[in-house]
Amino acid sequence: MKKLLSVKYGWVLLLVVLVLLNYIVSFSGLRADLTAEKRYTLSAATTKMLRAVDGQVNVTVFLDGELPKDFKKLRNTTRELLQEFKEAGKSNIRYSFQKAGAGLEDSAKAIFLDSLARLGVKPYTINAQVKEGEGEEQRQVVPGALVSFKDRVIAVDLLAGQNSGLDESSINRVEATLEYKFANAIHRITKDTVPLIGYLTGNGEPLSYNVYDLIGNNLKRNYAFRIFNIDSFPVIPSVFSAMVIAKPVQKFTEEQKLKLDQYLMHGGKLLWMVDELYAELDSLRRSQNQFVAFDRNLQIEDLMFKYGVRINQDLVQDLTCAKIATVVGDAGGKPQVQPLAWPYFPLLTNYNGHPIAKNLDYVVAQFPNSIDTVESPGVNKTILLATSAESRRLATPAIVSYNSIQTEEDLRKFTGGNIPIAVLLEGRFSSLYANRLGTAERDRLNAAGEPFVQQSPEGSKVIVISDGDIALNLVTQNDGPLHMGVPEAYPAFRYTYANAEFIMNCVEYLVDNSGILETRGKDITLRLLDKKKLEAGKTKWQVINILVPLLLVVLGGGLFQFLRRRKYSRH
C-alpha cells in the first residue's frame, strides 16, 4: 500500500481498484441486512420453497415506464425482492418488468387488460403530475404481475387487501406483504396437487349468486372444490382438507354434529361463519322503522363450547362502521339517497399481528354477534378480528332500528372496546361425544371406515366467525354479483373492503403447512421524516450535502499533497 501511494498518481490507481472490487462484489449477492425488522431477508419457508422449485418460473411485473413516486417506490421494492428470489432459486427464477399492453394497438390492449382483470389484476386510473410545477394527467397503472410455470399462469395483485387511497402508509403495508404474495403464487403454481375444499350444505347455506364471489372467484380459482351435502353421506370424508360452513339458517341435528365432530377428530379443518340471530337489512326496510332480531336456534352451542368459544345472542354496534344507502328525503317525486354510517356494519381489524389478518384493510361485518372464549384444555385461542374501542353489545331482545343512536347519552355507551368477531382455535380438540356415543352410532362409523375418535391430532385448527354474511356478496339488477366486502350502498359510494383477502387467508392457513403464510406477519417500520423540521432546515441541509463532501475532498487532497511533499523534501 505504501509503495502504491508513493508512485505518482498511485491514489488514482487505488481508486480504480476499489471501484472494480465494488463492481465485482455487486454480482456476488452478498449483503448484510442491518434493519431491525430484517426487511431484506427472506423467511426460511420462502427460501426452502424456492430451492425446491423444479423448473423455470417466469415473473412478469407490470410496473414499468413513467410512474408516480409511490408506484416507483413499489417497483423498486418489488425488483429488490425478486432479485432475492432469483438468488435463492438460482436459475429457476426469472423476472422482468414491462408496461401492461406496451406495443399493442388499442383494441388488442383493451383485450389484454380485460384478460388481466379476469385473472384478478385490475388496472387503476390515477392522477399523476406530468412534470414538477406542471399540471396533472390521468394515467392507467396495473399494479400486478403474472407468474407462469410450464402451462400454468397465476396473477398477483400487488394491492390486494389495500383498497384505501394509496399513501405512504398503505404502500408500506403493501411492501410488507410482497414476499407472501409472490412466494404463495410460486408455491401454488409449482405444486402438482392442490387441497380439496368442501362447501357444506344441508342446513340452508346459500347456493345462489350471493356466494358467487366466494366460490367462483376465490375457492374454485385457488383450490379443488366440491359442494358437500352433509346428509348425503354417513361421514365427511377425510379427503377434504377443509370444510367451509357459510351462514347456516336451519338447526343442526345430533347426527350432523357428530359428522362434523368426527371430521375434526380425524384431522379435518373447519371454517365457521355463523349468525346466531336473525337480522337482515331487508327486514328493516320492509318494516320501515325497526324489527327485533331473534334466535336462529342452530343448536350448535355445545359444539362451539367444546371448541373453546361461545357465540353470544347479541348484536354488535361500532362507531367505526361502513355506510349504507339511506333515503334522506324526496325531490321532485324521486327519493334522495345518501350514504350514512351504519353502526350495525362494524369495520373490523386485527390487533395482535397474526399473519391471517395483519396488513389488511378493514373487513366489514353485517349484524355480527360477539364471541367469548371459554376454557378448553389443549386449545389455544387467537382473536383474528375485533371491533374498535368505540363499540357496544345489544343484548337479546336486540332491536334493530335506523335511529339506534339518538342522543349524546347513546354515544357514551360505545365503550365495549375491541369486541372479538373472529377467533382462531388451534391445538388438540376433544370430541363432544366422548363417553356419550351409543353402540349403534359407533357401528355406523366403523362401517363407514371412520371409527370413532375421542381426540383430534395435535395442530388441528378451527376458525369461528360470528357473522354469516362476511363472505357473501351483494347481487344488483344492473351489475349482477358484486365482490364480497361491498356493503349495501349506493353505486357511486361503493367501497370494497378486504373480506375476500381475509377469508382466503383463513382457508390458506387451515390447509397449508408450508409456513409461507407466516411471512404476512412481517413488519416493515415506516420511518418518516418530520416535514416541518425538513422545511425549516432545508437550506442548512442543502449546504451540508453539497459543500461538506467538496470540502472533504479538497482537505483530503491537500493533506495528501502536504504529506507527500514533506516526505520527499527530506531527500
C-alpha positions, 0 to 999 in steps of 0.5 A: 500500500505504501509503495502504491501511494508513493508512485505518482498518481498511485491514489488514482490507481487505488481508486480504480481498484476499489471501484472494480472490487465494488463492481465485482462484489455487486454480482456476488449477492452478498449483503448484510441486512442491518434493519431491525425488522430484517426487511431484506431477508427472506423467511426460511419457508420462502427460501426452502420453497424456492430451492425446491422449485423444479423448473423455470418460473417466469415473473412478469411485473407490470410496473414499468415506464413513467410512474408516480413516486409511490408506484416507483417506490413499489417497483423498486421494492418489488425488483429488490425482492425478486432479485432475492428470489432469483438468488435463492432459486438460482436459475429457476427464477426469472423476472422482468418488468414491462408496461401492461399492453406496451406495443399493442394497438388499442383494441388488442390492449383493451383485450389484454387488460380485460384478460388481466382483470379476469385473472384478478389484476385490475388496472387503476386510473390515477392522477399523476403530475406530468412534470414538477410545477406542471399540471396533472394527467390521468394515467392507467397503472396495473399494479400486478404481475403474472407468474407462469410455470410450464402451462400454468399462469397465476396473477398477483395483485400487488394491492390486494387487501389495500383498497384505501387511497394509496399513501405512504402508509398503505404502500408500506403495508403493501411492501410488507406483504410482497414476499407472501404474495409472490412466494404463495403464487410460486408455491401454488403454481409449482405444486402438482396437487392442490387441497380439496375444499368442501362447501357444506350444505344441508342446513340452508347455506346459500347456493345462489349468486350471493356466494358467487364471489366466494366460490367462483372467484376465490375457492374454485380459482385457488383450490379443488372444490366440491359442494358437500351435502352433509346428509348425503353421506354417513361421514365427511370424508377425510379427503377434504382438507377443509370444510367451509360452513357459510351462514347456516339458517336451519338447526343442526341435528345430533347426527350432523354434529357428530359428522362434523365432530368426527371430521375434526377428530380425524384431522379435518379443518373447519371454517365457521361463519355463523349468525346466531340471530336473525337480522337482515337489512331487508327486514328493516326496510320492509318494516320501515322503522325497526324489527327485533332480531331473534334466535336462529336456534342452530343448536350448535352451542355445545359444539362451539363450547367444546371448541373453546368459544361461545357465540353470544345472542347479541348484536354488535354496534361500532362507531367505526362502521361502513355506510349504507344507502339511506333515503334522506328525503324526496325531490321532485317525486324521486327519493334522495339517497345518501350514504350514512354510517351504519353502526350495525356494519362494524369495520373490523381489524386485527390487533395482535399481528397474526399473519391471517389478518395483519396488513389488511384493510378493514373487513366489514361485518353485517349484524355480527354477534360477539364471541367469548372464549371459554376454557378448553384444555389443549386449545389455544385461542387467537382473536383474528378480528375485533371491533374498535374501542368505540363499540357496544353489545345489544343484548337479546331482545336486540332491536334493530332500528335506523335511529339506534343512536339518538342522543349524546347519552347513546354515544357514551355507551360505545365503550365495549372496546375491541369486541372479538368477531373472529377467533382462531382455535388451534391445538388438540380438540376433544370430541363432544361425544366422548363417553356419550356415543351409543353402540349403534352410532359407533357401528355406523362409523366403523362401517363407514371406515371412520371409527370413532375418535375421542381426540383430534391430532395435535395442530388441528385448527378451527376458525369461528366467525360470528357473522354469516354474511362476511363472505357473501356478496351483494347481487344488483339488477344492473351489475349482477354479483358484486365482490364480497366486502361491498356493503349495501350502498349506493353505486357511486359510494361503493367501497370494497373492503378486504373480506375476500383477502381475509377469508382466503387467508383463513382457508390458506392457513387451515390447509397449508403447512408450508409456513409461507403464510407466516411471512404476512406477519412481517413488519416493515417500520415506516420511518418518516421524516418530520416535514416541518423540521425538513422545511425549516432546515432545508437550506442548512441541509442543502449546504451540508450535502453539497459543500461538506463532501467538496470540502472533504475532498479538497482537505483530503487532497491537500493533506495528501499533497502536504504529506507527500511533499514533506516526505520527499523534501527530506531527500 
